[in-house]
Amino acid sequence: MAEVMILVVEDEVAISTLIQFTLEQAGFVVQCVASVEAAQPLLQSKLADVLLLDWMLPGTSGIDFIRQLRNDIRSRDLPIILLTARGEETDKEQGLNLGADDYITKPFSPRELVARINALLRRRAPQKTSTPLHVHDLELNPQQQRVQVNGQIIALGPSEFKLLHFFMTHPDRVYTRRQLLDLVWGDHVFIEERTVDVHIRRLRRGLETVSYDYLIQTVRGSGYRFACNQE
């Protein structure tokens, strides 16, 4: 599975420690901070894959932080789970309406927390999951880092593998070079947009060995898309 970074904003040390242990045991990379003010520079440097956010925090509240994140084009699609002791239906409604993707009340089950995060990733960032993918006879296995067609292994570099994984989980949509850089390599990586073209060419060469290079289409003036059907 691709490395998944989870930022936890929780001021209760015992809960933060439990969350970190639980999520690291599940294979996630976890960073914990105790306030929004500590989380902001981390997200400015590199967006996490999931933000696990307490509602009641010292300084800026979790709910106010969600407002800030959803008003910023860079973080408006960041997957966010609110973790809070506020369990009233009106509280849940408010949190979800303001932009949280999910809402977990304390006390919580560690297994449920992991399950909710995995479910959110499947909805919002399927390229970060370990689910095997199939398009026609093309098979991609994230855990084995292997791509094959009818038993024939396709030799791909790490970047080409990540690019194909993203495309296979987001078929028939056009992505610009900048979007691909942000979504595949991460918005913290500062490289030329034309670098995407190099990796696209390498990916096509790999897929050409099994006659599946047609899957990667150039959309003139826009970018690239993964088309499941030959046109």
Backbone as a ProteinNet text record, in pm:
[ID]
protein_1_A
[PRIMARY]
MAEVMILVVEDEVAISTLIQFTLEQAGFVVQCVASVEAAQPLLQSKLADVLLLDWMLPGTSGIDFIRQLRNDIRSRDLPIILLTARGEETDKEQGLNLGADDYITKPFSPRELVARINALLRRRAPQKTSTPLHVHDLELNPQQQRVQVNGQIIALGPSEFKLLHFFMTHPDRVYTRRQLLDLVWGDHVFIEERTVDVHIRRLRRGLETVSYDYLIQTVRGSGYRFACNQE
[TERTIARY]
84	0	87.3	46.4	118.5	119.6	229.3	241.5	129.5	59.4	-50.7	-13.5	-7	29.1	-96.4	-109.8	-224.1	-175.1	-232	-200.8	-312.5	-274.3	-369.8	-355.5	-466.5	-466.3	-554	-489.9	-558.7	-476	-539.7	-463.9	-460	-538.4	-532.6	-426.5	-321.8	-204.5	-240.6	-323.7	-357.4	-429.7	-521.6	-596.4	-504.7	-421.1	-327.7	-233.2	-184.6	-94.1	-164.4	-288.9	-366.9	-390.2	-426.8	-450.9	-324.5	-212.3	-87.7	-50.3	-60.4	-28.5	-120.7	-250.8	-349.6	-323.9	-300	-283.7	-149.5	-45.1	83.9	79.5	6.4	-10.4	-84.8	-170.3	-245.9	-166.9	-44.7	41.6	46.3	-17.2	-15.9	106.5	145	245.6	170.5	205.5	124.9	210.5	154.4	215.9	110.3	144.5	48.6	92.5	-2.9	19.8	-99.3	-82	-183.6	-268.5	-245.7	-322.9	-327.1	-423.6	-433.7	-310.8	-265	-149	-24.5	-13	99.4	77.8	-48.7	-79.5	-62.3	-89.5	-90.6	41.2	156.9	281.2	311.6	267.9	289.8	210.3	84.7	1.6	45.7	102.4	154.3	275.9	355.1	472.5	435.2	343	300.5	163.3	68.6	-65.1	-61	-126.7	-143.3	-244.8	-251.2	-352.3	-486.9	-482.4	-603.9	-573.3	-668.2	-657	-758	-708.7	-794.4	-794	-910	-915.1	-1013.4	-963.4	-1051.6	-1128.4	-1249.5	-1331.6	-1283.3	-1274.6	-1239	-1087.4	-1023.8	-878.7	-840.2	-722.8	-676.2	-649	-682.2	-664.4	-775.8	-740.9	-839.5	-907.2	-1040.1	-1113.6	-1102.7	-1129.4	-1126.8	-1227.5	-1343.7	-1449.3	-1411.3	-1343.4	-1296.6	-1184.8	-1104.6	-996.6	-1052.4	-1160.3	-1224.1	-1269.7	-1328.6	-1371.9	-1253.8	-1141	-1022.4	-975.8	-969.5	-918.7	-1008.6	-1139	-1232.2	-1239.5	-1195.4	-1193.1	-1062.4	-967	-837.9	-839	-814.8	-822	-725.4	-612.9	-512.6	-560.3	-639.7	-679.5	-829.4	-901.2	-1046.4	-1090.1	-1004.5	-1039.8	-968	-899.4	-829.7	-929.8	-913.6	-1005.3	-992.1	-1104.8	-1104.4	-1204.4	-1157.7	-1246.1	-1244.8	-1362.1	-1374.2	-1382.3	-1301.2	-1301.4	-1331.1	-1448.1	-1490.5	-1583.5	-1589.9	-1682.7	-1822.1	-1837.3	-1968.4	-2049	-2142.2	-2213.9	-2357.2	-2401.2	-2537.9	-2556.6	-2676.6	-2704.6	-2681.1	-2713.9	-2693.6	-2544.8	-2460.8	-2316.9	-2263.8	-2309	-2266.1	-2307.8	-2430.5	-2481	-2398.2	-2365.2	-2285.4	-2147.7	-2082.9	-1950	-1948.5	-2045	-2051	-2087.3	-2177.6	-2217.8	-2103.6	-2014	-1902.8	-1788	-1794.8	-1692.8	-1621.2	-1651.3	-1590.1	-1644.6	-1558.8	-1601.8	-1663.3	-1623.9	-1677.5	-1667.2	-1735.2	-1750.1	-1749.7	-1652.1	-1641.5	-1646.6	-1732.5	-1746.9	-1661	-1611.9	-1537	-1635.6	-1606.1	-1494.5	-1519.4	-1412.6	-1425	-1351.7	-1389.7	-1322.8	-1204.1	-1083.3	-968.2	-992	-1058.3	-1085.1	-1180.6	-1277.8	-1370.4	-1297.3	-1204.9	-1129.3	-1052.4	-984	-908.7	-1003	-1117.4	-1214.6	-1268.8	-1295.5	-1348	-1243.5	-1118.6	-1012	-998	-999.5	-988.3	-1107.1	-1225.6	-1344.8	-1334.1	-1282.9	-1266.2	-1163.3	-1054.5	-954.2	-1010.4	-1094.2	-1153.5	-1241.4	-1307.5	-1393.5	-1314.6	-1218	-1153.9	-1015.3	-943.7	-807.2	-781.6	-854.2	-840	-699.2	-618.9	-482	-393.8	-443.9	-369.2	-405.6	-495.6	-538.7	-461.3	-479.4	-408.5	-497.6	-612.9	-706.7	-649.4	-639.3	-593.7	-690.1	-636.8	-716.6	-706.4	-815.8	-820	-888.4	-825.7	-887.6	-858.4	-962	-944.6	-854.4	-743	-650.4	-534.8	-537.7	-432.1	-459.2	-362.9	-377.5	-269.8	-310.7	-216.5	-236.9	-129.7	-135.6	-50.3	-113	-36.7	54.7	10.6	92.8	218.4	206.1	321.1	397.3	341.8	402.6	427.1	323.1	336.6	223.8	260.6	163.6	185.5	78	92.8	-30.7	-11.2	-119.2	-104.4	-202.1	-199.9	-67.6	-20.5	102.4	229.7	222.6	341	362.9	475.2	506.8	548.4	494.8	531.8	631.6	747.7	851.5	822.2	791.5	765.4	848.8	895.9	963.7	864.2	911.9	822.4	726.8	776.5	689.5	584.2	622.4	526.9	421.6	464	368.1	266	312.1	221.5	127.1	180.6	99.6	-9.3	27.6	-71.3	-174.8	-130.4	-223.7	-325.7	-278.8	-370.5	-468.6	-416.3	-503.2	-609	-570	-664.2	-773.9	-745.9	-847.8	-927.2	-888.7	-959.5	-976.4	-1046.2	-1057.3	-1148.3	-1122.2	-1208.7	-1223.6	-1125.4	-1123.9	-994.2	-1002.8	-885.4	-815.4	-684.1	-604.4	-493.2	-474.3	-364.2	-233.3	-122.7	7.6	20	-23.2	-13.6	-96.5	-215.8	-299	-231.9	-172.3	-104.8	15	88.9	201.2	153.4	47.2	-4.2	-62.2	-139.4	-213	-129.6	-30.1	52	183.3	250.7	379.2	365.8	258.3	238.7	260.5	179.5	185.7	310	390.5	513.7	633.4	612.2	720.9	725.7	838.8	850.8	939.1	875	943.7	867	931.6	870.4	751	646.7	528.3	560.5	658.3	693.8	752.9	794.2	843.5	734.9	610.3	499.3	502	535.4	539.9	641.3	754.8	858.5	804.6	735.8	683.2	567.6	490.3	382.9	443.1	550.2	614.9	669	729.6	782.1	669.6	559.6	445.7	388.1	376.7	324.3	414.9	546.2	638.5	620.3	600	576.4	447.4	341.1	211.5	210.8	299.8	306.8	349.5	426.1	472.3	357.6	242.8	125.4	7.8	38.9	-62	-171	-133.6	-230.3	-190.4	-98.3	-56.6	-169.2	-271.2	-384.3	-464.8	-445.5	-520.2	-485	-360.9	-314.5	-331.7	-428.4	-460.6	-419.5	-368.8	-337.4	-459.1	-501.1	-611.6	-550.2	-546	-474.7	-523.1	-427.7	-457.9	-506.6	-522.6	-575.3	-482.4	-446.4	-364.3	-376.1	-399.5	-403.8	-523.2	-563.7	-668.4	-643.2	-700.3	-695.4	-829.5	-828.4	-951.9	-962.2	-1063.5	-1076.5	-1111.4	-1162.9	-1203.2	-1124.6	-1083.1	-1007.9	-1099.7	-1056.6	-1138.9	-1084.8
-119.5	0	124.1	226.5	352.6	411.4	479.6	540	640.7	627.2	717	794.9	926.5	1013.5	1070.3	1048.8	1100.1	1200.9	1319.8	1422.1	1422	1405.3	1400.8	1528.4	1600.3	1721.5	1693	1663.2	1619.2	1663.8	1737.4	1792.5	1702.7	1595.9	1502.8	1397.5	1397	1313.7	1165.8	1119.5	977	934.2	1017.3	984.8	991.9	1094.7	1109.9	990.2	945	829.3	703.3	683.2	567.6	570.8	687.6	700.7	669.9	727.6	705	557.2	491.3	348.6	267.4	295.8	222	236.6	359.4	384.8	334.1	344.1	290.8	138.6	74.5	-70.9	-110.3	-20.8	-46.8	-11.7	37.6	63.5	206.8	298.5	439.3	510.9	618.5	709.5	819.7	842	929.6	1041.8	1161.7	1275.3	1338.5	1361.9	1415.7	1553.2	1645.2	1776.7	1809	1910.4	1937.7	2059.8	2126.5	2247.5	2274.9	2354.5	2398.2	2478.8	2562.6	2647	2563.4	2445.9	2357.2	2281	2258.4	2182.7	2267.1	2396.1	2481.4	2479.5	2499	2497.4	2360.8	2253.8	2119.6	2100.2	2145.3	2132.5	2227.9	2342	2434.9	2376.7	2299.6	2236.4	2117.9	2034.1	1915.1	1872.1	1862.2	1817	1671.3	1642.4	1503.5	1436.8	1304.1	1232.3	1234.2	1236.7	1244.7	1331.7	1417.4	1497.8	1445.5	1402.9	1357	1468.8	1531.9	1661	1662.1	1698.4	1716.3	1847.4	1849.5	1970.8	2075.7	2038.1	2131.2	2129.6	2239.7	2250.1	2384.1	2392.7	2523.4	2614.6	2741.3	2832.5	2813.6	2801.6	2784	2648.1	2646.7	2520.1	2439.6	2310.4	2224.3	2265.7	2308.3	2344.7	2471.5	2565.6	2686.5	2652.5	2554.3	2512.1	2449.4	2373.7	2316.2	2426.6	2531.9	2644.9	2701.2	2720.6	2775.1	2683.9	2554.9	2459	2449.8	2452.9	2440.9	2568.8	2681.4	2806.4	2826.6	2734.8	2741.3	2639.5	2684.4	2594.1	2476.8	2497.8	2392.7	2279.9	2312	2211.6	2182.5	2234.3	2218.4	2073.3	1990	1849.5	1757.4	1813.6	1732.9	1648	1515.1	1431.6	1461.5	1492	1531.9	1448.3	1395	1326.1	1402.6	1442.3	1505.8	1397.7	1412	1318.3	1400.3	1376.1	1466.2	1399.4	1458.4	1410	1465.5	1559.8	1619.8	1525.4	1455.7	1350.7	1381.6	1505.3	1541	1541.8	1508.9	1504	1639.5	1747.3	1881.6	1911.3	1861.5	1881	1807.3	1684.5	1605.2	1673.1	1720.5	1787.7	1911.1	1989.4	2109.5	2075.3	1974.5	1936	1890.3	1808.5	1758	1869.3	1957.5	2067.1	2165.1	2178.7	2272	2211.3	2079.6	2022.4	1899.4	1851.6	1726	1611	1514.8	1399.4	1291	1287.2	1187.8	1244.3	1177.4	1230.8	1111.4	1105.7	994.1	1050.9	994.1	1043.9	962.7	1031.2	966.8	916.2	803.2	711.4	635.1	593.4	528.6	394.3	309.4	181.2	200.7	158	169.8	101.1	-14.4	-85	-4.3	60.9	143	261.8	320.5	434.5	395.2	282.5	235.3	207.7	145.8	114	241.6	343.8	470.3	539.4	535.3	596.8	524	391.2	314.1	340.2	350.3	379.1	517.4	614.7	749.8	751.3	677.5	669.8	605.8	504.5	440.6	538.8	629.2	726.8	843.1	893.4	1017.9	1001.1	895.8	876.6	728.8	669.3	525	483.5	576.2	542	518.5	549.7	527.2	395	318.7	192.1	76.2	-42.6	-161.2	-252.6	-204.1	-285.5	-316.5	-445.2	-478.9	-423.3	-384.5	-322.2	-402.6	-402.1	-472.2	-383.7	-369.7	-308.5	-400.9	-462.8	-568.3	-676.3	-710.5	-809.6	-744.7	-614.4	-541.8	-547.5	-598	-613.3	-534	-457.9	-382.9	-423.1	-466.9	-508.6	-412.8	-322.9	-224	-286.6	-393.7	-454	-517.1	-582.3	-645.8	-551.3	-431.4	-333.9	-400	-466	-544	-510.4	-500.3	-481.8	-594.3	-659.7	-771	-785.3	-854.3	-890.5	-1039.1	-1116.2	-1261.5	-1324.9	-1282.6	-1339.4	-1273.3	-1187.3	-1116.9	-990	-983.1	-868.3	-749.5	-632.6	-508.8	-434.4	-406.8	-337.8	-188	-138	4.9	57.9	181	245.6	288.8	327.2	367.3	480.2	580.5	693.1	650.7	565.4	518.3	429	350.6	266.5	353.7	456.7	546.7	617.5	656.7	725.4	632.8	508.6	412.5	381.2	366.7	340.2	453	576.1	689.7	686.4	666	664.1	553.8	436	324	346.3	427.8	459.1	584.5	651.9	772.7	769.1	669.8	655.5	761.6	786.3	868.9	1012.9	1061.3	1202.1	1265.1	1389.1	1459.3	1531	1513.7	1580.5	1660.3	1782.4	1863.7	1811.7	1858.9	1819.3	1862.1	1982.7	2032.1	1946.4	1909.2	1823.1	1688.4	1632.7	1503.8	1515.9	1624.6	1645.6	1650.5	1726	1740.7	1610.4	1540.5	1423.4	1296	1287.2	1165.4	1181.9	1295.4	1315.3	1391.9	1466.6	1545.5	1692.8	1776.3	1919.7	1985.4	1909.1	1962.8	1944.6	1873.7	1845.2	1954.7	2021.2	2133.3	2091.6	2037.1	1997.2	2051.6	2054.8	2109.9	2025.8	2095.2	2024	1931.9	1970.5	1889	1754	1742.5	1614.1	1507.8	1549	1455.2	1390	1468	1413.6	1299.9	1316.1	1211.7	1082.2	1093.1	972.6	912.2	997.2	946.5	863.7	913.8	840.1	706.1	706.4	581	482.5	534.5	448.7	389.2	471.8	421.2	313	333.3	232.6	99.3	105.6	-16.9	-84.3	-5.5	-61.6	-106.7	-47.8	-85.1	-230.7	-283.8	-422.2	-521.7	-476.7	-564.7	-504.8	-407.7	-343.9	-271	-212.1	-134.7	12.8	57	196.9	292.3	242.2	327.8	376.4	310.8	351.3	492.8	534.8	667.8	762.4	850.5	940.4	1084	1150.9	1293	1373	1466.1	1555.3	1691.1	1723.5	1843.1	1968.9	2042.1	2166.8	2149.3	2024.7	2002.1	1916.2	1797.9	1709.8	1565.9	1476.8	1334.1	1269.3	1155.9	1076.6	929.2	848.3	703.1	658.3	610.1	572.9	420.4	366.6	221.4	154.9	231.6	175.5	238	155.9	206.1	280.7	400.1	482.1	476.9
0	0	0	-73.9	-73.6	67.5	99.4	232.3	254.2	366.6	400	524.9	511.3	622.3	687.5	818.3	892.9	996.9	991.3	1090.7	1194.7	1320.9	1431.5	1513.4	1529.5	1612.1	1732.9	1845.6	1967.9	2087.4	2182.1	2294.2	2416.6	2419.6	2532.8	2503.7	2584.8	2557.9	2552.6	2646.7	2650.4	2522.8	2476.2	2353.8	2233	2227.3	2116.4	2106.6	2222.4	2225.5	2176.8	2220.9	2177.2	2026.1	1974.7	1831.4	1752.5	1796	1723.1	1721.7	1836.2	1843.5	1752.3	1759.7	1680.6	1531.3	1488	1345.3	1292.6	1373.4	1329.4	1320.6	1410.8	1403.1	1275.2	1227.4	1105.2	979.5	996.7	882.1	834.1	907.4	867.5	924.5	858.8	912.7	986.9	1112.1	1198.1	1257.1	1255.9	1323.5	1412	1537.9	1634.3	1683.1	1688.8	1748.3	1837.2	1923.3	2024.7	1995.6	1882.1	1854.6	1705	1665.4	1526.9	1487.8	1582	1554.3	1523	1585.1	1555	1424.9	1389.5	1267.8	1141.5	1150.7	1030.7	952.7	1017.4	937.9	877.7	942.8	888.2	759.4	760.7	641	530.9	569.2	469.2	399.7	475.2	417.8	330	379.7	305.2	354.4	263.9	302.9	346.2	456.7	498.6	406.1	412.2	335	406.6	540.3	621.7	743.1	778.8	900.9	1001.6	1117.7	1227.6	1331.2	1352.3	1419.3	1535.5	1653.6	1768.7	1753.8	1806.6	1797.8	1897.2	2024.8	2131.4	2151.8	2113.8	2122.6	2184	2244.4	2292.9	2174.6	2189	2076.2	1974.9	1849.1	1742.5	1756.2	1746.3	1759.3	1631.4	1643.9	1526.7	1422.5	1465.4	1371.5	1294.3	1361.2	1291.6	1193.5	1230	1141.5	1013.7	1027.3	908.4	814.7	871.4	788.1	709.3	777.8	711.4	598.8	626.3	528.6	406.1	429.1	316.5	233.8	288.8	213.4	136.7	154.8	87.2	-26.2	-149.8	-264.1	-250.3	-181.9	-168.1	-77.7	24	122.4	123	23.8	28.8	10.6	-49.7	-68.1	29.8	129	228.7	307	310.6	388.6	538.4	603.2	744.4	822.7	936.3	1030	1161.8	1208.7	1339.8	1446.8	1550	1662.6	1787.5	1849.7	1956.5	2055.8	2174.3	2276.2	2256.3	2163.2	2138	2050	2112	2041.8	2005.1	2026.6	1991.9	1840	1796.5	1652.9	1586.7	1659	1602.6	1585.3	1676.8	1664.6	1542	1526.7	1411.6	1282.1	1278.5	1159.3	1127.6	1232.2	1211.1	1155.1	1214.2	1169	1024.5	987.5	850.7	752.5	792.4	704.6	677.5	773.6	757.2	676.8	650.2	562.4	611.7	733.4	777.3	692.6	661.2	582.3	669.5	795.2	887.7	1028.6	1122.2	1257.4	1353.2	1442.3	1537.6	1679	1760.6	1898	1994.7	2097.5	2205.9	2312	2377.2	2348.8	2219.7	2156	2026.1	2027.7	1936.4	1918.1	1823.8	1864.3	1774.3	1639.4	1641	1516.1	1427.5	1490.9	1414.2	1352.4	1427.5	1376.8	1250.4	1255.5	1138.7	1022.1	1051.7	947	883.5	963.7	910.2	821	863	783.1	650.3	654	529.9	437.8	495.5	415	350.8	426	372.3	259.8	276.2	170.8	44.7	61.3	-56.1	-133	-59.2	-124.6	-183.7	-107.1	-144.1	-206.4	-173.2	-224.7	-250.7	-344.7	-368.3	-407.8	-463.5	-500.4	-378.3	-259.1	-135.9	-68.7	-128.5	-69.9	-131.8	-73.3	-120.8	-203.8	-246.9	-324.2	-463	-501.7	-637.1	-741.8	-855.9	-961	-1089.8	-1166.2	-1294.1	-1398.4	-1512.5	-1629.2	-1746.3	-1800	-1900.3	-1837.9	-1901.7	-1845.3	-1770.6	-1759.8	-1689.1	-1539.2	-1462.9	-1318.8	-1246.7	-1146.5	-1063.4	-918.5	-853.4	-713.5	-630.5	-553.1	-476.1	-370.9	-306	-201.2	-257.7	-371.3	-434.9	-526.9	-548.3	-640.3	-775.7	-826.4	-948.9	-1046.1	-1174	-1281.9	-1382.3	-1424	-1517.1	-1606.2	-1716.7	-1807.8	-1839.8	-1797.1	-1821.3	-1778.7	-1661.6	-1607.7	-1655	-1756	-1805.7	-1725	-1654.6	-1569.9	-1655.8	-1624.1	-1692.4	-1604.3	-1658.2	-1581.7	-1577.8	-1458.6	-1439.9	-1324.6	-1338.2	-1228.1	-1121	-1002.4	-892.8	-930.4	-1001.9	-1039.4	-1139.9	-1234.3	-1333.5	-1268.6	-1169	-1097.3	-1024.2	-955.1	-883.6	-980	-1093.7	-1193.8	-1247.9	-1279.8	-1328.7	-1221.5	-1096.2	-986.4	-976.2	-985.9	-979.3	-1096.6	-1216.1	-1334.2	-1324	-1279	-1272.9	-1169.5	-1068.8	-968.4	-1003.1	-1109.6	-1153.3	-1305.3	-1358.3	-1503.7	-1567.4	-1694.5	-1779.7	-1732.2	-1655.4	-1615.8	-1665.1	-1710	-1761	-1645.6	-1637.9	-1534.9	-1600.9	-1553.7	-1603.3	-1543.6	-1599.6	-1545.6	-1399.7	-1367.3	-1229.5	-1135.4	-1177.1	-1093.2	-1069.7	-1173	-1157.7	-1064	-1076.3	-984.3	-839.7	-815.4	-679.3	-626	-710.3	-663.8	-661	-746.5	-753.3	-677.2	-699.6	-633	-501.5	-484.9	-363.5	-389.8	-324.2	-352.7	-293.9	-218.3	-160.4	-253.7	-364.2	-457.7	-564	-574.6	-667.2	-784.7	-887	-1008.2	-1127.7	-1240.8	-1360.7	-1405	-1450.7	-1497.1	-1613.8	-1696	-1811.8	-1770.2	-1643.5	-1594.2	-1605.2	-1593.4	-1607.7	-1744.7	-1847.8	-1983.1	-1993.9	-1926.1	-1928.5	-1869.4	-1755.1	-1690.4	-1770.5	-1835.4	-1921.8	-2035.8	-2095.8	-2205.1	-2156.4	-2038.2	-1983.4	-1951.8	-1898.6	-1868.3	-1996.3	-2098.7	-2225.6	-2284.7	-2273.8	-2326.3	-2255.7	-2122.3	-2048.6	-2090.4	-2104.3	-2143.8	-2289.8	-2370.5	-2511.7	-2528.2	-2432.4	-2441.4	-2434.5	-2382.9	-2374.7	-2451.4	-2538.2	-2625.7	-2548.3	-2434.1	-2357.1	-2346.8	-2432	-2426.2	-2462.7	-2534.2	-2573.3	-2452.7	-2337.8	-2218	-2173.2	-2198.6	-2156.9	-2274.8	-2266.6	-2376.3	-2345	-2447.5	-2437.4	-2482	-2399.7	-2434.1	-2465.3	-2591.8	-2637.1	-2564.6	-2512.3	-2443.7	-2300.9	-2255.6	-2121.1	-2035.3	-2084.2	-2002.4	-2047.6	-1950.2	-1978.6	-1910.4	-1967.5	-1902.5	-1927.1	-1840.2	-1852	-1907.8	-2032.5	-2100.6	-2105.6	-2046.5	-2036.7	-2169.6	-2264.4	-2392.3	-2505.1	-2599.3	-2712.9	-2807.5	-2846.6	-2935.9	-3078.3
[MASK]
+++++++++++++++++++++++++++++++++++++++++++++++++++++++++++++++++++++++++++++++++++++++++++++++++++++++++++++++++++++++++++++++++++++++++++++++++++++++++++++++++++++++++++++++++++++++++++++++++++++++++++++++++++++++++++++++++++++++

